[in-house]
Amino acid sequence: MKLYIGNKNYSSWSMRPWVLFTETGIPFEEVVVRFDSFDPGSKFKTEILKHNPVGKVPVLVDGDLAVWDSLAIAEYAAEKFPEKNLWPADPKRRARARSVTAEMHSGFTGVRNHFGMNIEARLPEVGAKVLAEQPDVRKEVDRLVSMWTSLLAESGGPMLFGDFTIADAFYAPVVTRLVTYGVPVPPVVQVYVDRVLALRSLSAWRRDALAEQDFLQFEENYRTSRA
């Protein structure tokens, strides 16, 4: 299988299946297609359109099959590799895990818009300003804290549903956003954040992201240079 992804510093959607596959030992070949722009004639769009008709990453190519959208890729992997237990075994817990994963997939637009993924940056002053001025973002952060606190209390940790699952992979980019923007969270949530950051998959992704040293202005809401 080949997994087509974008820049690791910026591409939160790419991060989800990459972290899922890497953490659970699913074999795949990584194909990085660096962003140049998202214009129709860009090198990025030209390459990705060969595999995905909507021209976005991530895309999983398995033989003659192409699967796009991070959630579709995760579900495909769960069916192809049932032994990896990518969802909780218990039906009710599995349904809950799917619910919170779908919530991340389709929601948290305030966090997405104001706290764009940027692993190499440290912007705590931006985080404080956004939280002070954007009630929608504060509400979404409160929802994250409430959700994670409840799930960790139910499962006993270390991950949201005990063992690592698709749900943790989908919230991994949010963890990096909390770090970038210095978002304060309660101790029990900070413990979870630290555990996610310590995962071998997250450590590898962040290391690769820092090595890219790209500066793409169209991905930068708050910086004018890497400096």
N, C-alpha and C positions, 0 to 999 in steps of 0.2 A: 504494500500500500504506500502511496505517496500522499503526503499532507502538504498542500500549498498554503503558505502563510505570508504575512506582511512583516514589516519592521517590528522587532520584538520590543522596542522601546515604546511604541505607540499602539500596536494592534491588540486590543483586548479580546476581540473575537477570536483571533488566531491563537491567543494564549490558552483558551479553554480546552480545545481538543488536544493541543500539544502537551499541556500539563497532565491531562487525563491519561493519554497514552504513555507518557514517560513515567509517571508515578506508578502506573499499574503494570508496566512491562509489556505493553502491546507493541509489537514490532512495526516500525514504519520508517519511511525515508522522508526526511525533511527537505522541502524545496522552498527556499526563501525568495520571494519576489519583492524586491525593495520598492517602496513607494517613490515615484517621481512626481506624479500628480494623479488626480482622478479624472482628468479630461479623457474624452473618448479615444483620442489618438495617442495617449501616453503609453510608455513601455509597459507599465503595470497593467493597465486595462487590456492592452493587446495580448499580453501573455495569459492573464486570467480568463479572458473571454474564450480562450481555446478550450477551457475546461468547465466554465460556469457561465451560463447565458446572462446572469445578472452582473457579472464582472466584479465580484467581491470575494474576499478571503474570509474564512478558510474554505478550502475545497479538498475533499478526500477523493483520491482516484484509486480504485481497487479493480485492477484489470480493465474491463471495458465499462465499468460503472463509475460515475462521478456523483458524489454526494456533497451538497453545499448547505450552508447554515450550520452553526456550531451545535445546535440542539439536535438536528437531524443526524449529524455526524456522531454525536454521543449515543443516540439511540441505535444507530447502525452498529456501532462498536459493541454495545450491550448485547445485541442479538448475535453478533458474529463471535463474540468471546464470552459466552455465559459463565465460563469458569472464573472470570476476573471479578465477578460480583460487583459490577459498576453501579448497580442500584441495591438498596437494602433487600434482604431476602423476604422479610415479613411484608405481606401485601399492604397492610395499612401504613407501615413506615415507608414503603416504596411509593405509595400514593402521595404521602406527605413530602417526600423528597422530590418527586416530580412537580408538585405544586410550587415549592419554594424555588426550584430551578426555573420553572416557567415564569415565575414572578420576576426573577432576575432577567430572564431573556427578553421579556416584554415591558418591564417597568423600570423604575428608578431613573427616569429621564432627567430629573434635576441633577442627580449625581453625575450622570453621563455628560450632560451639557456643561456643567460648571467645573467638574473635576475630571477632565480628560486624562486618560492614562499617559503617564510620562515618567518612566521608572527612574531615569537619571536625575530628574529635577527634584529640588527640595523647595517647596513653596508654602511654608506654614502661614506666612502673612496673607497669602491669597486665600488659604483655607479659612482663616479667622474672619476675613472680610466677607467671604461668601456666606458663611454660617450666620453672620450678623445681619446680612442684607437680604438673604434669600430664604424665606420661610419654607418653600417647597423642598429645598435641600435639607434643611434642619429636620423636617418631617420624615424625609427618606432615611436620613442617618438614624433617627430615633427608631424607625421601623427595622433597620438592620440590627441595631443593638438589641431591640426587643426579640426579634426572631432568633438571632444567634444565642442569646441568653437562654431562651426557652428550649431551643433544640439541644444545646449543650447540657442543660439540666436534665432533660429527658434521657439523653443517650449516655451521659457520663463521660463523653469525649473519647479520645482526644479530638475527633472531627465531629461535624454536625450530626452525623448519624452513627457515631462510634468509629467504624472504619472509614477510610477515605472513599468517597463516592463521587458521582457526577456533580452532585450539589456543591461539594467543596471546590471542584475544578471551576465551576461557573462563578463562584464568589471569589476566586483567587485574584482576578484583576481588581476587584473592589478593595481587597486587602492592600494591594500596592498603591491604590489611590489614597487610602487612609494615611499611608506613610508619606507619600509625596506632599500631601496638603496638611500634614500635621493635625489630623482630625482627632480630637480627644475622645476616648471611649472608656467605659468602666473596666476595672481590672480583669473580670472574667472574660470579657471580649478581647482585651489586650493579650491575654494568654492564648486565645485562639488565633489571633493575628500572628503572634510570634511563632506558633506551631506551624501555621501555613507557610510563613516565610522560611522556616527551617526545612521544609520538605525538599528532598533532593531535586525534584522537578522545578520547583520555584527558584531554588538557588541557581540551577543551571540556566533557566530562562533569564533571570536578572543579570547573571554574569554575561550572557550573550548580548543582552540589551545594552549594557554599559560599554561593551566593546564596539558597538556599531558606530557611535559618535557621529551620527547624522543629525542635522538640524533642518527640519522641514517646517517652514513658516506656516504652511496651511494646517499643520497639526498643533501649532503652538498658540494658545490663547493668551499667555501671560509673559512669554519671554521673547526677546528680540535677537538673542544669540545664545549659544551654549554657555557663554561666560556669565 
